[in-house]
Amino acid sequence: MSGDHGHGHDHGTAAGTAAWHSRIHHTGHDELSEDTAQTPGMRRYEAISGKRNGSRKIWMGKTHVGPGMISGDHHHGEAETGIYVVSGHPVFVFLEDGEERRVETGPGDYIYVPPYVPHREENPSPDEEAIVVLARSTQEGIVVNLPSLRAEVPELDALIAELVGDDAA
């Protein structure tokens, strides 16, 4: 009989988990949280995450970069990041072949940032805030702040070696 009780308990836990994941969670535009990883020069606001909504594979939020501001250099660990530019004209800066490359954007544009790629956001406008919506492939918002775009990121080196190895095969 105790086996049935244990089975019932497992079923109850599974049913509770299923119920939690079968409902839609709403985060109003005024309910975003600043209680997420931050980088100097910008402000991140979390809307969807494991801790806020029970998500398992995505994190979403938005970032504000004030007029004339430049964020610190950083990367987002294993997360793939999709960015949608809502307003302003943010510039995304990263290294390509050892040289800084600048991607200028405007409202309606999309940016993809691969895992571990060091980058920063700049807002060259003297009077317009830049606002973007972020989606990440991890449950929580990973942010690794760096001293520069040239900082060693061993995980990126390993990922590139793995991808080059796959292409060579």
C-alpha positions in Angstrom: 0.0 0.0 0.0 2.9 2.4 0.7 4.0 1.9 -2.9 0.6 3.3 -4.0 1.0 6.2 -1.7 4.5 7.0 -3.1 3.1 6.6 -6.6 0.3 9.0 -5.8 2.8 11.5 -4.4 4.9 11.3 -7.5 1.8 11.7 -9.6 0.8 14.8 -7.5 4.2 16.4 -8.0 4.1 15.6 -11.8 0.6 17.0 -12.0 1.6 20.1 -10.2 4.6 20.6 -12.5 2.4 20.0 -15.6 -0.2 22.5 -14.3 2.5 25.1 -13.7 3.9 24.7 -17.2 0.4 24.6 -18.9 -0.6 28.1 -17.9 0.4 31.3 -19.7 2.4 33.8 -17.6 1.9 37.5 -18.3 4.5 40.2 -17.4 3.2 43.7 -18.0 5.4 46.3 -19.5 5.6 48.0 -16.1 6.4 44.8 -14.2 9.9 44.1 -15.5 12.7 43.6 -12.9 16.1 45.2 -12.7 17.1 42.2 -10.5 19.2 40.6 -13.3 22.8 40.7 -14.3 24.0 44.2 -15.3 26.8 45.8 -17.2 28.0 49.3 -16.7 26.7 51.9 -19.2 23.4 50.1 -19.8 20.4 48.9 -17.8 18.8 45.4 -18.3 15.2 44.6 -17.3 14.1 41.0 -17.0 10.6 39.9 -18.2 10.8 36.1 -18.6 13.2 33.8 -16.8 13.2 30.6 -14.8 13.1 32.5 -11.5 10.2 34.8 -12.6 8.0 32.6 -14.8 9.4 29.0 -14.6 10.8 29.2 -18.1 13.3 26.4 -18.9 15.0 27.4 -22.1 14.6 31.1 -22.6 15.3 34.4 -21.0 13.7 37.6 -22.3 14.0 41.2 -21.3 15.0 44.6 -22.6 18.0 46.9 -22.4 18.1 50.7 -22.3 21.3 52.5 -23.3 21.1 56.2 -22.6 22.1 59.0 -25.0 25.9 59.1 -25.5 26.5 56.0 -23.3 28.8 53.1 -24.1 28.4 49.8 -22.2 31.2 47.8 -20.8 32.5 44.9 -22.8 30.8 41.6 -22.0 29.5 38.3 -23.3 26.6 36.0 -22.5 28.3 32.7 -21.8 26.6 29.7 -23.5 23.5 31.7 -24.4 22.6 32.6 -28.0 21.1 36.1 -28.0 18.6 37.5 -30.4 18.1 41.3 -30.2 15.3 43.4 -31.7 15.8 47.2 -31.9 12.7 49.0 -30.6 13.9 52.5 -30.7 17.1 54.5 -31.2 20.2 53.6 -33.2 22.4 51.4 -31.1 25.7 50.3 -32.4 27.0 46.8 -31.6 30.8 46.5 -31.5 32.8 43.2 -31.6 36.1 42.0 -32.9 36.5 40.3 -36.3 40.0 39.2 -37.3 41.4 41.3 -34.5 39.8 44.5 -35.6 36.8 46.3 -34.1 33.7 45.9 -36.2 30.7 48.2 -35.7 27.2 47.2 -36.7 24.9 50.3 -36.8 21.2 49.5 -36.3 17.8 51.2 -36.2 14.2 50.4 -35.2 13.0 47.1 -36.6 16.5 45.6 -37.0 17.5 42.3 -35.6 21.0 41.2 -34.2 22.2 37.7 -33.4 25.1 37.4 -30.9 26.6 33.9 -30.8 27.6 32.3 -27.4 30.8 33.7 -25.7 31.3 36.5 -28.3 32.7 39.6 -26.5 30.8 42.7 -27.5 29.4 46.1 -26.3 26.6 48.4 -27.1 27.0 52.1 -27.9 24.4 54.8 -28.3 26.0 57.6 -30.3 22.8 59.8 -30.2 23.2 62.9 -28.0 19.5 62.9 -27.1 17.7 59.6 -27.9 17.7 56.5 -25.7 18.3 53.2 -27.4 15.9 50.4 -26.4 16.2 46.8 -27.5 14.3 43.6 -26.7 16.5 40.5 -25.8 15.8 36.8 -26.1 18.4 34.3 -24.8 18.6 30.5 -25.2 19.2 30.0 -21.4 16.8 30.0 -18.5 18.6 32.9 -16.8 20.4 36.0 -18.1 24.1 35.2 -18.2 26.4 38.2 -18.3 30.2 38.0 -18.0 31.6 41.5 -17.8 35.1 41.8 -19.4 38.0 44.2 -19.1 38.1 44.6 -22.9 36.9 43.0 -26.2 40.3 41.4 -26.4 39.9 39.5 -23.1 40.6 35.8 -23.2 37.5 33.7 -23.5 38.6 30.1 -23.5 35.1 28.8 -24.1 34.9 30.8 -27.3 38.2 29.4 -28.5 37.0 25.9 -27.7 33.7 26.5 -29.5 35.5 27.9 -32.6 37.9 24.9 -32.6 34.9 22.5 -32.4 33.1 24.2 -35.3 36.3 24.3 -37.4 36.8 20.6 -36.6 33.2 19.9 -37.6 33.7 21.8 -40.9 36.9 19.9 -41.6 35.3 16.5 -41.1 
